[in-house]
Amino acid sequence: MYRHRFIKFCLAVCFAMLTIGWDTTISMSTGKTDLRAVAVNEGICLVFDNIPPETTWIFIHFTAPGERDSADGMRGIIGVYTDIRGSALEQLKKTGRIVCPFVQAGRSYNAGVYFQRGDRIDDSEWVYVRCIADRGICFNNEIDLSLNAAQTGVTLSGEPEFSAEVHFAPNKYSYSATIKTAEDWSVGIGDNKSAGGLTWDFEPGLSNELRLGDYLESGSYSAYVTAFCNLIYGSLSWSVEIAKSREFIFSL
């Protein structure tokens, strides 16, 4: 039901983007993989050199400051992400290029790219780049994500309207809960299976999953929920953030 890996990797990239400063469009190399970000007509293109042939998974997460960035910390970060595995990964190894079209013209985006080799999570690396989008597809209507009275579920006020034609994934919407454990650190856990369209009833499933994985100690935490619209571009599914709930107290 819940995406275990989303917990670790979405968390790591959000923390890195908040604590690392970038100033221009840059490329960065770790000695294993070179990566560049380039503004193109379709959006932002990531150009890869030297993808290790033993790479079994690439996770890409674009983030950009939102309107509430200074006051709300992580809540002010707008995110877009995709998982690349299997045949899509083999194609990326051949072409060395991938385009994210779901960006807004004039906005600066940080991209965190995670590479995993084999089945070992600790045999991995992150590479980071930044780019300002010249063009792209974005949603252009206001959407609210409201909590129910019991604070056990959320509902979107409507559906996103995009600036160009888009193709929706079979699971059109997904959600994640972000639970703050320290000033600049949090646990994120998402669900893209059981969510029912515009509504996600996250309890008791969320608490059960956290207890099962031993991710949090018992206590009360500040939390919020993020809603994503899942879109297909080429051979990949991209999850595009469309709304965040207000903060609430989550007790475990």
C-alpha positions in Angstrom: 0.0 0.0 0.0 2.6 2.5 1.0 5.9 3.2 -0.8 8.7 2.4 1.6 11.4 3.8 -0.6 9.5 7.1 -0.9 10.2 7.6 2.8 14.0 7.6 2.5 14.6 9.2 -0.8 12.1 12.0 -1.0 13.2 12.9 2.5 16.9 13.0 1.6 16.5 15.2 -1.5 14.2 17.7 0.3 16.7 18.1 3.1 19.6 18.5 0.6 17.8 21.1 -1.5 17.0 23.1 1.7 20.6 23.1 3.0 22.7 23.3 -0.2 22.8 26.6 -2.0 23.0 26.9 -5.8 23.3 30.1 -7.8 23.4 29.4 -11.6 22.7 26.7 -14.1 25.4 24.2 -13.2 26.7 20.7 -13.8 28.0 18.5 -11.0 30.2 15.3 -11.0 30.8 12.9 -8.2 33.6 11.1 -10.1 31.2 8.4 -11.2 28.3 10.2 -13.0 28.3 13.6 -14.8 25.0 15.4 -15.0 23.9 18.7 -16.7 20.5 20.4 -16.7 19.5 22.4 -19.8 16.4 24.5 -20.6 14.7 23.2 -23.8 11.4 23.9 -25.6 9.7 21.0 -23.8 10.9 21.9 -20.3 14.1 20.9 -18.5 16.4 18.3 -20.0 18.8 16.3 -17.9 21.9 15.1 -19.8 23.7 12.1 -18.3 27.3 11.0 -18.9 28.8 7.8 -17.6 25.7 6.2 -16.0 27.2 3.1 -14.3 26.1 0.1 -16.3 25.2 -1.7 -13.1 22.6 1.0 -12.1 19.3 -0.6 -11.4 17.2 2.4 -10.3 17.3 6.1 -10.9 15.0 8.4 -8.9 14.6 12.1 -10.1 13.1 14.8 -7.9 12.7 18.4 -9.2 12.0 21.0 -6.5 11.3 24.7 -6.7 10.5 27.4 -4.0 6.8 28.1 -3.8 4.9 31.2 -2.7 5.2 30.3 0.9 8.9 29.3 0.9 10.4 31.5 3.5 7.8 31.1 6.3 6.9 27.4 5.8 10.2 25.7 5.1 9.6 22.4 3.4 5.9 23.3 2.9 7.1 26.0 0.5 8.9 23.5 -1.7 7.0 22.4 -4.9 8.0 19.0 -6.1 7.9 16.8 -9.2 9.4 13.3 -9.3 9.7 10.1 -11.3 11.1 6.5 -10.8 13.1 5.0 -13.6 13.6 1.3 -13.8 13.4 -1.6 -16.2 13.1 -0.9 -19.9 12.9 2.9 -19.3 16.2 2.8 -17.4 17.9 0.8 -20.2 16.6 3.4 -22.7 18.0 6.2 -20.6 21.4 4.5 -20.4 21.4 4.5 -24.2 20.2 8.0 -24.9 21.7 9.8 -21.8 18.8 12.3 -21.9 15.5 12.7 -20.1 13.0 15.7 -20.3 10.7 16.8 -17.5 8.0 19.0 -19.1 6.1 19.7 -15.9 7.9 22.9 -15.0 6.9 26.6 -15.0 8.6 29.1 -17.3 10.9 31.5 -15.4 11.0 29.4 -12.3 14.3 28.0 -10.9 14.4 24.2 -10.3 16.8 22.1 -8.3 17.1 18.5 -9.5 18.3 15.7 -7.2 19.1 12.4 -9.0 19.6 9.2 -7.1 21.5 6.3 -8.6 21.3 2.8 -7.1 23.5 0.0 -8.2 22.4 -3.6 -7.7 20.0 -4.3 -4.8 22.0 -2.5 -2.1 20.6 0.8 -1.0 23.9 1.8 0.5 25.6 1.3 -2.9 24.3 4.6 -4.3 24.9 8.2 -5.0 23.1 11.5 -5.3 23.9 14.1 -8.0 22.4 17.7 -7.9 21.9 20.3 -10.6 19.9 23.5 -11.1 18.2 25.1 -14.1 15.8 27.9 -14.8 12.9 26.7 -17.1 12.2 28.7 -20.3 9.0 26.7 -21.1 7.0 23.9 -19.7 3.6 22.6 -18.6 2.1 23.7 -15.3 -1.3 23.7 -13.7 -2.8 27.1 -13.4 -5.8 26.9 -11.1 -6.0 27.2 -7.3 -6.7 23.9 -5.5 -7.2 23.3 -1.8 -6.4 20.1 0.1 -8.6 20.1 3.2 -8.4 17.9 6.3 -11.5 16.2 7.6 -12.7 17.0 11.1 -11.0 14.0 12.6 -7.8 14.8 10.8 -7.7 11.2 9.4 -8.1 12.1 5.7 -7.8 14.8 3.1 -9.9 15.9 0.1 -9.0 18.0 -2.9 -11.3 20.8 -3.8 -11.1 20.1 -7.5 -9.0 18.8 -10.3 -6.0 20.6 -11.8 -6.2 22.4 -15.1 -3.0 22.4 -17.1 -1.5 24.9 -19.5 -1.3 22.3 -22.3 -2.8 18.9 -23.0 -1.5 16.2 -20.7 -1.9 12.4 -20.4 -3.0 11.1 -17.0 -1.6 7.9 -15.5 -4.1 5.1 -14.6 -3.7 6.1 -10.9 -4.5 9.8 -11.5 -3.7 11.0 -7.9 -1.4 10.0 -5.2 -0.6 11.5 -1.7 2.1 11.7 0.9 2.3 12.6 4.5 5.3 14.6 5.8 5.9 14.3 9.5 8.4 16.7 11.0 10.9 15.1 13.4 13.2 18.1 13.8 13.5 21.7 12.6 15.0 20.7 9.2 14.2 17.0 9.0 11.1 15.0 8.4 9.8 11.6 7.5 7.7 11.3 4.3 5.5 8.4 3.5 3.3 8.1 0.4 0.4 6.1 -1.0 -0.4 5.7 -4.7 -2.5 2.5 -4.4 -5.4 2.9 -2.0 -6.2 6.6 -2.4 -9.7 7.1 -3.8 -9.4 9.9 -6.4 -9.8 13.3 -4.8 -9.8 11.8 -1.3 -7.2 10.0 0.8 -8.2 8.4 4.1 -4.7 7.9 5.5 -5.6 6.6 8.9 -5.3 4.0 10.4 -3.0 2.8 7.5 -0.4 5.5 8.0 0.0 4.8 11.8 0.1 1.1 11.2 2.8 1.5 8.5 5.0 3.7 10.7 4.8 1.3 13.6 5.5 -1.7 11.4 8.6 0.0 10.0 9.8 1.5 13.3 10.2 4.9 11.6 9.1 7.1 14.4 9.0 7.0 18.2 5.7 7.3 19.9 4.7 11.0 20.4 3.1 14.0 18.7 4.5 15.6 15.6 3.6 18.5 13.3 2.6 17.1 9.9 0.9 17.9 6.6 -0.2 16.1 3.5 0.8 16.7 -0.2 -1.4 15.7 -3.2 0.1 14.8 -6.6 -1.3 14.4 -10.0 0.3 11.6 -11.9 1.0 12.3 -15.6 2.6 10.3 -18.5 5.2 11.8 -20.7 7.0 9.5 -23.1 7.5 6.2 -21.3 7.6 7.7 -17.8 5.0 8.6 -15.1 5.7 11.9 -13.4 4.1 12.9 -10.0 3.4 16.6 -10.0 2.6 18.3 -6.8 -0.7 20.2 -6.9 -1.6 21.0 -3.3 -0.6 20.8 0.4 -2.9 20.6 3.5 -2.5 22.9 6.5 -0.3 21.6 9.2 -1.8 19.5 11.9 -0.7 17.4 14.9 -0.1 13.8 14.2 0.0 11.4 17.2 1.6 8.0 17.1 
